[in-house]
Every structure is written in C-alpha cells, then in structure tokens.
C-alpha cells in the first residue's frame, strides 16, 4: 500500500527574451490533496494558483512516482492486466485518467 505524500515538479525553458519557469507542488493531507502551481514568464508578474481535491475524488490516484513503480512491477512480472486505468493529475493540475 503506497501513498504519495508530496511531489514537486519544476520546468524551465530558456527561450530568449522570455525564459519560462513553471512549478507544481502537490501535498497530501487528511482531507485530500492540495496542488500549488506557479508560472513565471520573463519579467511578467508571477502567476499563482492553488486548488484542492477531496479524498473521495482521489481514490486510487496514481501520481508520477507511483506510476514509475507500477511500471517497474508490471515489467518485472511481465503481465499487463486488461483495462488498467487510474485517476491521475495532468500537467495542468486537473484530474484525468491514466491508462496502461
């Protein structure tokens, strides 16, 4: 029984004259998960967003680290259950479905 407690993702594009930096920070808490997103494009004002998801909506959630572990286990067992689908959070921080 694995559970993601916290995850941070950073992206940086060195495009002149406007480098872009994007971060996503996800933290688990007793009521669910909170996602914080920041976006800095060149000299523009820093854009920040945060939103939360309840535990009920996140049941079976598979974030990036857990997904890597699952793929390794499936590769080691050399089996793939049919219709393997999990809730996930995409790069925009929205809930989506991840299928294998």
N, CA and C atoms as a LAMMPS dump frame, in Angstrom:
ITEM: TIMESTEP
0
ITEM: NUMBER OF ATOMS
300
ITEM: BOX BOUNDS ff ff ff
-5.0000000000000000e+02 5.0000000000000000e+02
-5.0000000000000000e+02 5.0000000000000000e+02
-5.0000000000000000e+02 5.0000000000000000e+02
ITEM: ATOMS id mol type element x y z
1 1 1 N 0.859 -1.181 0
2 1 2 C 0 0 0
3 1 3 C 0.897 1.232 0
4 2 1 N 1.083 1.812 -1.169
5 2 2 C 1.911 3.002 -1.305
6 2 3 C 1.025 4.231 -1.429
7 3 1 N 1.49 5.33 -0.871
8 3 2 C 0.736 6.582 -0.935
9 3 3 C 1.705 7.719 -1.169
10 4 1 N 1.387 8.595 -2.116
11 4 2 C 2.214 9.769 -2.36
12 4 3 C 1.895 10.81 -1.302
13 5 1 N 2.914 11.25 -0.578
14 5 2 C 2.728 12.265 0.45
15 5 3 C 2.993 13.661 -0.09
16 6 1 N 3.959 13.756 -1.002
17 6 2 C 4.322 15.059 -1.551
18 6 3 C 5.046 14.851 -2.875
19 7 1 N 4.824 15.772 -3.792
20 7 2 C 5.5 15.698 -5.096
21 7 3 C 5.758 17.112 -5.581
22 8 1 N 6.935 17.331 -6.151
23 8 2 C 7.257 18.641 -6.711
24 8 3 C 7.826 18.451 -8.104
25 9 1 N 7.398 19.313 -9.003
26 9 2 C 7.843 19.237 -10.393
27 9 3 C 8.253 20.631 -10.83
28 10 1 N 9.408 20.74 -11.504
29 10 2 C 9.879 22.029 -12
30 10 3 C 10.224 21.91 -13.476
31 11 1 N 9.855 22.925 -14.233
32 11 2 C 10.196 23.01 -15.649
33 11 3 C 10.769 24.397 -15.899
34 12 1 N 11.819 24.463 -16.717
35 12 2 C 12.397 25.756 -17.079
36 12 3 C 12.756 25.732 -18.552
37 13 1 N 12.237 26.715 -19.283
38 13 2 C 12.556 26.873 -20.696
39 13 3 C 13.378 28.14 -20.868
40 14 1 N 14.532 28.007 -21.468
41 14 2 C 15.411 29.158 -21.695
42 14 3 C 15.16 29.727 -23.086
43 15 1 N 14.003 30.334 -23.275
44 15 2 C 13.662 30.958 -24.547
45 15 3 C 13.87 32.458 -24.43
46 16 1 N 14.741 32.983 -25.238
47 16 2 C 15.008 34.417 -25.165
48 16 3 C 13.995 35.175 -25.996
49 17 1 N 13.532 36.284 -25.596
50 17 2 C 13.916 37.055 -24.419
51 17 3 C 13.067 36.753 -23.187
52 18 1 N 12.217 35.713 -23.229
53 18 2 C 11.309 35.438 -22.124
54 18 3 C 11.454 34.008 -21.599
55 19 1 N 12.446 33.76 -20.725
56 19 2 C 12.529 32.419 -20.138
57 19 3 C 11.283 32.135 -19.3
58 20 1 N 10.884 30.88 -19.259
59 20 2 C 9.669 30.487 -18.555
60 20 3 C 10 29.448 -17.501
61 21 1 N 9.476 29.648 -16.303
62 21 2 C 9.666 28.669 -15.233
63 21 3 C 8.303 28.314 -14.643
64 22 1 N 8.043 27.013 -14.545
65 22 2 C 6.759 26.521 -14.061
66 22 3 C 7.024 25.494 -12.956
67 23 1 N 6.345 25.634 -11.827
68 23 2 C 6.476 24.65 -10.757
69 23 3 C 5.092 24.164 -10.341
70 24 1 N 5.037 22.902 -9.957
71 24 2 C 3.816 22.303 -9.428
72 24 3 C 4.2 21.565 -8.158
73 25 1 N 3.508 21.862 -7.083
74 25 2 C 3.78 21.232 -5.786
75 25 3 C 2.482 20.607 -5.29
76 26 1 N 2.52 19.307 -5.001
77 26 2 C 1.332 18.577 -4.561
78 26 3 C 1.602 18.009 -3.173
79 27 1 N 0.694 18.276 -2.241
80 27 2 C 0.852 17.795 -0.864
81 27 3 C -0.414 17.076 -0.426
82 28 1 N -0.219 15.907 0.158
83 28 2 C -1.328 15.13 0.704
84 28 3 C -1.613 15.602 2.124
85 29 1 N -2.894 15.636 2.505
86 29 2 C -3.281 15.969 3.87
87 29 3 C -4.513 15.145 4.228
88 30 1 N -4.992 15.265 5.43
89 30 2 C -6.071 14.391 5.905
90 30 3 C -7.358 14.491 5.085
91 31 1 N -7.597 15.616 4.432
92 31 2 C -8.836 15.794 3.667
93 31 3 C -8.672 15.492 2.179
94 32 1 N -7.446 15.305 1.713
95 32 2 C -7.198 15.035 0.299
96 32 3 C -5.83 15.522 -0.124
97 33 1 N -5.78 16.289 -1.209
98 33 2 C -4.521 16.836 -1.72
99 33 3 C -4.724 18.277 -2.149
100 34 1 N -3.665 19.051 -1.971
101 34 2 C -3.663 20.431 -2.446
102 34 3 C -2.561 20.563 -3.484
103 35 1 N -2.877 21.263 -4.572
104 35 2 C -1.942 21.496 -5.667
105 35 3 C -1.66 22.988 -5.738
106 36 1 N -0.374 23.369 -5.759
107 36 2 C 0.033 24.757 -5.956
108 36 3 C 0.798 24.824 -7.258
109 37 1 N 0.42 25.768 -8.099
110 37 2 C 1.096 25.965 -9.374
111 37 3 C 1.589 27.398 -9.462
112 38 1 N 2.814 27.563 -9.971
113 38 2 C 3.324 28.905 -10.242
114 38 3 C 3.867 28.934 -11.666
115 39 1 N 3.758 30.095 -12.291
116 39 2 C 4.258 30.285 -13.643
117 39 3 C 4.9 31.655 -13.719
118 40 1 N 6.158 31.684 -14.148
119 40 2 C 6.895 32.933 -14.323
120 40 3 C 7.36 32.99 -15.766
121 41 1 N 6.85 33.964 -16.516
122 41 2 C 7.237 34.133 -17.909
123 41 3 C 7.988 35.448 -18.059
124 42 1 N 9.29 35.361 -18.257
125 42 2 C 10.12 36.552 -18.413
126 42 3 C 9.979 37.49 -17.228
127 43 1 N 9.738 38.755 -17.516
128 43 2 C 9.6 39.774 -16.478
129 43 3 C 8.154 39.963 -16.027
130 44 1 N 7.232 39.183 -16.575
131 44 2 C 5.812 39.311 -16.214
132 44 3 C 5.599 38.94 -14.749
133 45 1 N 4.484 39.383 -14.232
134 45 2 C 4.131 39.086 -12.843
135 45 3 C 3.964 37.581 -12.636
136 46 1 N 4.435 37.093 -11.511
137 46 2 C 4.33 35.68 -11.161
138 46 3 C 2.857 35.303 -11.036
139 47 1 N 2.459 34.227 -11.716
140 47 2 C 1.076 33.748 -11.656
141 47 3 C 1.03 32.555 -10.711
142 48 1 N 0.116 32.592 -9.746
143 48 2 C -0.008 31.511 -8.763
144 48 3 C -1.449 31.006 -8.728
145 49 1 N -1.583 29.702 -8.56
146 49 2 C -2.895 29.066 -8.421
147 49 3 C -2.77 27.978 -7.378
148 50 1 N -3.841 27.742 -6.662
149 50 2 C -3.881 26.572 -5.786
150 50 3 C -5.306 26.039 -5.773
151 51 1 N -5.41 24.735 -5.654
152 51 2 C -6.709 24.095 -5.576
153 51 3 C -6.55 22.778 -4.86
154 52 1 N -7.657 22.263 -4.344
155 52 2 C -7.634 21.025 -3.565
156 52 3 C -8.617 20.016 -4.13
157 53 1 N -8.311 18.749 -3.865
158 53 2 C -9.174 17.642 -4.236
159 53 3 C -9.463 16.825 -2.987
160 54 1 N -10.694 16.369 -2.849
161 54 2 C -11.085 15.567 -1.693
162 54 3 C -10.55 14.143 -1.83
163 55 1 N -10.463 13.447 -0.717
164 55 2 C -10.012 12.044 -0.724
165 55 3 C -10.913 11.181 -1.604
166 56 1 N -12.223 11.445 -1.581
167 56 2 C -13.162 10.649 -2.38
168 56 3 C -12.828 10.741 -3.872
169 57 1 N -12.491 11.934 -4.362
170 57 2 C -12.157 12.107 -5.776
171 57 3 C -10.811 11.489 -6.129
172 58 1 N -9.945 11.334 -5.128
173 58 2 C -8.593 10.847 -5.383
174 58 3 C -8.416 9.358 -5.13
175 59 1 N -9.479 8.657 -4.824
176 59 2 C -9.376 7.219 -4.537
177 59 3 C -8.689 6.505 -5.693
178 60 1 N -7.561 5.856 -5.408
179 60 2 C -6.802 5.136 -6.424
180 60 3 C -5.856 6.018 -7.22
181 61 1 N -5.654 7.279 -6.786
182 61 2 C -4.805 8.223 -7.508
183 61 3 C -3.407 7.665 -7.733
184 62 1 N -2.894 7.871 -8.927
185 62 2 C -1.56 7.418 -9.285
186 62 3 C -0.764 8.621 -9.789
187 63 1 N 0.14 9.119 -8.954
188 63 2 C 0.989 10.235 -9.361
189 63 3 C 2.248 9.694 -10.026
190 64 1 N 3.109 10.595 -10.479
191 64 2 C 4.257 10.224 -11.297
192 64 3 C 5.177 9.182 -10.654
193 65 1 N 5.542 9.367 -9.401
194 65 2 C 6.433 8.417 -8.725
195 65 3 C 5.814 7.04 -8.599
196 66 1 N 4.548 6.988 -8.213
197 66 2 C 3.849 5.713 -8.078
198 66 3 C 3.68 5.048 -9.442
199 67 1 N 3.478 5.843 -10.485
200 67 2 C 3.343 5.306 -11.83
201 67 3 C 4.63 4.611 -12.263
202 68 1 N 5.765 5.211 -11.968
203 68 2 C 7.05 4.583 -12.3
204 68 3 C 7.227 3.255 -11.579
205 69 1 N 6.86 3.223 -10.296
206 69 2 C 6.953 1.969 -9.539
207 69 3 C 6.035 0.901 -10.128
208 70 1 N 4.814 1.29 -10.478
209 70 2 C 3.875 0.342 -11.066
210 70 3 C 4.415 -0.222 -12.379
211 71 1 N 4.958 0.643 -13.224
212 71 2 C 5.512 0.178 -14.496
213 71 3 C 6.654 -0.814 -14.284
214 72 1 N 7.481 -0.565 -13.286
215 72 2 C 8.586 -1.493 -12.983
216 72 3 C 8.055 -2.847 -12.507
217 73 1 N 7.031 -2.83 -11.654
218 73 2 C 6.438 -4.077 -11.163
219 73 3 C 5.817 -4.856 -12.324
220 74 1 N 5.072 -4.161 -13.19
221 74 2 C 4.438 -4.827 -14.333
222 74 3 C 5.492 -5.407 -15.28
223 75 1 N 6.573 -4.673 -15.493
224 75 2 C 7.64 -5.165 -16.368
225 75 3 C 8.311 -6.397 -15.756
226 76 1 N 8.547 -6.352 -14.467
227 76 2 C 9.187 -7.49 -13.788
228 76 3 C 8.3 -8.733 -13.838
229 77 1 N 6.999 -8.545 -13.654
230 77 2 C 6.053 -9.673 -13.689
231 77 3 C 5.717 -10.096 -15.115
232 78 1 N 6.031 -9.248 -16.062
233 78 2 C 5.752 -9.476 -17.48
234 78 3 C 4.277 -9.781 -17.725
235 79 1 N 3.431 -9.021 -17.016
236 79 2 C 1.983 -9.149 -17.199
237 79 3 C 1.365 -7.757 -17.266
238 80 1 N 0.249 -7.677 -17.945
239 80 2 C -0.482 -6.418 -18.018
240 80 3 C -1.964 -6.729 -17.864
241 81 1 N -2.545 -6.381 -16.707
242 81 2 C -3.985 -6.601 -16.535
243 81 3 C -4.761 -5.799 -17.58
244 82 1 N -5.862 -6.355 -18.089
245 82 2 C -6.651 -5.622 -19.085
246 82 3 C -7.339 -4.403 -18.465
247 83 1 N -7.474 -3.362 -19.253
248 83 2 C -8.188 -2.152 -18.825
249 83 3 C -7.676 -1.577 -17.518
250 84 1 N -6.37 -1.448 -17.391
251 84 2 C -5.755 -0.888 -16.183
252 84 3 C -5.819 0.638 -16.27
253 85 1 N -6.723 1.251 -15.487
254 85 2 C -6.96 2.695 -15.533
255 85 3 C -6.945 3.245 -14.107
256 86 1 N -6.271 4.388 -13.918
257 86 2 C -6.188 5.041 -12.61
258 86 3 C -6.5 6.522 -12.741
259 87 1 N -7.031 7.132 -11.676
260 87 2 C -7.121 8.594 -11.676
261 87 3 C -5.703 9.149 -11.581
262 88 1 N -5.478 10.292 -12.225
263 88 2 C -4.168 10.934 -12.213
264 88 3 C -4.37 12.444 -12.221
265 89 1 N -3.291 13.18 -12.066
266 89 2 C -3.321 14.636 -12.162
267 89 3 C -2.408 15.012 -13.319
268 90 1 N -2.956 15.719 -14.332
269 90 2 C -2.165 16.07 -15.507
270 90 3 C -1.241 17.257 -15.229
271 91 1 N -0.505 17.692 -16.254
272 91 2 C 0.475 18.766 -16.065
273 91 3 C -0.168 20.105 -15.732
274 92 1 N -1.451 20.245 -15.994
275 92 2 C -2.156 21.474 -15.63
276 92 3 C -2.72 21.405 -14.214
277 93 1 N -2.609 20.233 -13.567
278 93 2 C -3.139 20.067 -12.215
279 93 3 C -4.573 19.597 -12.179
280 94 1 N -5.128 19.239 -13.329
281 94 2 C -6.515 18.776 -13.403
282 94 3 C -6.576 17.261 -13.233
283 95 1 N -7.678 16.781 -12.657
284 95 2 C -7.878 15.344 -12.559
285 95 3 C -8.132 14.781 -13.949
286 96 1 N -7.531 13.631 -14.236
287 96 2 C -7.728 12.961 -15.508
288 96 3 C -7.608 11.46 -15.263
289 97 1 N -7.615 10.679 -16.331
290 97 2 C -7.462 9.232 -16.217
291 97 3 C -6.174 8.821 -16.908
292 98 1 N -5.465 7.897 -16.295
293 98 2 C -4.23 7.369 -16.869
294 98 3 C -4.445 5.887 -17.126
295 99 1 N -4.292 5.481 -18.376
296 99 2 C -4.491 4.061 -18.7
297 99 3 C -3.175 3.468 -19.189
298 100 1 N -3.011 2.17 -18.922
299 100 2 C -1.775 1.469 -19.271
300 100 3 C -2.075 0.38 -20.258
